[in-house]
Structure formats: structure tokens, C-alpha cells
């Protein structure tokens, strides 16, 4: 049995969504190279994603530290990347992150 992948931090907030990557913010750090299971919610529909964290930056705001993780979407199937492109081009609604239902 394969080990479970790390889950999305409970406080994860989407910062940026692009076809090639997405960034989220959390108080919990995930190291670069970590494979992450999460759901990207676009137009109210969750879409399961498994992708690697490629960068982790520390940001300080009002004395608190936050981590901004960049997740690569470049290895996703072309059809999935096309859906992200369509969502971004429409410009309707705001995407969200959610844990994957297990």
C-alpha cells in the first residue's frame, strides 16, 4: 500500500492560479519536492489534483510568519491544463482550494 500524500493545510488560501503553477499561503510549511493531494474548486466543482510543491517562501506580516508555496501544474495532463486555461480566460468566479475527500 502506498503511503498517503500530505494533505492540504487547513488554513491554505489560494494566492495565484496560472496554467503552469498555483501559489497558496499557509502557516504550515511544506518542503519543496513534497507531492500534495488537493482539490482545486472552479465554478463550484472540485477537481482532484496531485502535484509537487516546487518553492516555499517565508512572508512576514504584522509579526506573523506565513509560508507561500508554489505548486507546479506543468505535469498535469493536457486536458486538465486546458480546463484551467478556460477557467482563467472566462474570468468568472474565484477558484478555491479544498482537501481531497478520502
C-alpha positions in Angstrom: 0.0 0.0 0.0 1.4 3.4 -1.0 1.8 6.0 1.8 -0.8 8.7 2.0 0.3 12.0 0.5 0.3 15.1 2.6 -3.0 16.8 2.8 -3.6 20.5 2.1 -3.1 22.6 5.3 -6.5 23.6 6.9 -5.6 27.3 6.6 -4.5 27.1 2.9 -5.6 30.2 0.9 -5.1 30.4 -2.8 -2.9 33.4 -3.8 -2.5 32.8 -7.6 -3.7 30.4 -10.3 -1.9 30.2 -13.6 -1.8 27.4 -16.1 1.8 26.4 -15.2 1.5 26.8 -11.4 -0.5 27.9 -8.5 0.5 29.5 -5.2 -1.1 29.2 -1.8 -0.4 30.6 1.6 -0.5 28.7 5.0 1.1 28.8 8.4 2.2 25.2 7.8 5.3 24.7 5.7 5.5 22.0 3.0 9.0 21.4 1.8 9.9 21.7 -1.9 9.6 18.2 -3.6 6.5 17.3 -1.5 3.8 15.7 -3.6 0.4 17.2 -2.5 -3.1 15.9 -2.9 -5.8 18.7 -3.0 -8.9 19.8 -4.8 -9.0 22.9 -7.0 -12.5 24.2 -6.9 -13.5 26.0 -10.1 -17.1 27.2 -10.6 -18.2 25.3 -7.5 -16.8 21.9 -8.8 -13.9 20.2 -7.0 -11.2 18.8 -9.3 -8.7 16.4 -7.7 -5.1 17.3 -8.3 -1.8 15.6 -7.3 1.2 17.9 -7.9 4.6 18.8 -6.4 5.5 21.8 -4.2 8.4 23.5 -6.1 9.1 26.5 -3.9 8.4 27.7 -0.4 8.9 31.3 0.6 8.5 32.8 4.1 6.5 36.0 4.3 6.1 38.2 7.5 3.0 40.2 8.1 2.3 42.1 11.3 4.9 40.0 13.2 3.5 36.6 12.0 5.2 34.2 9.6 3.3 32.7 6.6 4.6 30.3 4.0 3.8 30.8 0.3 4.1 27.5 -1.6 4.2 27.3 -5.3 2.9 24.1 -6.8 3.8 23.1 -10.3 0.9 22.2 -12.7 3.1 21.6 -15.7 3.0 17.8 -15.4 -0.8 17.6 -15.3 -2.5 16.0 -18.4 -3.1 18.4 -21.2 -6.9 18.1 -20.9 -6.6 19.2 -17.2 -4.4 22.2 -18.1 -6.9 23.1 -20.8 -9.7 23.3 -18.2 -7.6 25.6 -16.1 -7.0 27.8 -19.1 -10.7 28.0 -19.9 -11.5 28.9 -16.3 -8.8 31.7 -16.2 -9.9 33.1 -19.6 -13.6 33.2 -18.5 -12.7 35.4 -15.6 -15.8 34.4 -13.6 -15.7 33.4 -10.0 -12.8 32.8 -7.8 -11.1 29.5 -7.5 -10.6 27.9 -4.1 -8.6 25.1 -2.6 -10.1 22.2 -0.6 -8.8 19.0 0.9 -9.4 15.8 -1.2 -12.3 13.7 0.1 -11.0 10.3 1.2 
